[in-house]
Amino acid sequence: MVFRFYSDTIRQASKTVAAGSVIVGMILVGFGFMIFLLPKFFATLAAMVFFVAGVGSAITGVKIFWRQRKLDKMNHQQTNDYRENVRIHRDDVF
């Protein structure tokens, strides 16, 4: 009689993780071999990826600065530095 202290779903999950690990390993070996055979092509491809990522990052930064500037202008247009009907409650714990 065999006692198993784990369910079949754990066994299936571990098989799936192992299969995924083998597939990812083989893909990485393939990419490494292709980079070894065609270094200039992959260097150009990597340069293009970094260029596109850099442009996207710069555009995102400019958008954030631009929207922050608009928010600052909106805050400076309001002349009231206080709010009416606001009460501050403080509980003394001492």
N, C-alpha and C positions, 0 to 999 in steps of 0.2 A: 504494500500500500504506500503510495507517494503522497506526501503532504506538501502542498504549495501554499506558501504564506503570501503570495501576491496574486493578483487577478490577471486574467488574460489580456486586459487592456494595457497593463503596465508592460507586459511582454511585447505586445504589438507596438506600443509607443517606443520602446527601446530598439526594436527592429527598424522602425521608421527613422529614428535619429541616426542609427548606424548607416542605413542606406543613404540618407542625406549627407552624412559626413564623407562617405566614399565618393559620392557624386561630386561634391564640392572639391574634394581632393583631386579627383581626376581632371576637373575643369581647370583648377589652378596649375596642375602639371602641364596641361595643354597650352594654357596661356603663357606659361614660362618658356615652353619650347618654341612657341610662335614668336615670342619676343626675342629669343636667342637667334632665330632664323631671320627675322625681319626687324632689326632694331630701329632703323630710320623711320619705318612706317609707324611703329608704335610710339616713337618719340614725338612724331608729328601729331599723332592722335592724342597723346597725353597733353601736348602743348595746346591743342584746340580745346580740350576739355577744361584745362586750367584757365584759358582765356575766357571761355564762355562763363565759367563759374565766377571769375573775377568781375566781368562786366555785370553779371546778375547781382553780385554782392554790392558793387558800387551803385547800381541803380536803386537797390533797396535802401541803402544808406542815404542817398539823396532824397528819396521819398519820405523817409522818416524825418530827416532834417526839415524838409519843406512842410510837412504836416505839423511838426512841433512849432515851427515859426508861425503857422496859421493859428494854432492854439494860443501861443503867446500874444498875438495881436488881439484875439478875442478876449483874453483875460485883461489886457491893458485898456480895452475900450470900456469896460465896466468901471464906473467911477465909485461905486459903493464898495468900501472896504469892510463893510460889516453887513450882517443880516439882521433883519427885523424879526422880532418874536422868537429869538433863539435864547434858550436858557441853558446854562451849564450846571449840571448836577454833579456833586462830588460827595461820595460816601466816605465818611470818616470811619476808618477801621480801628482807630486807637481808642 
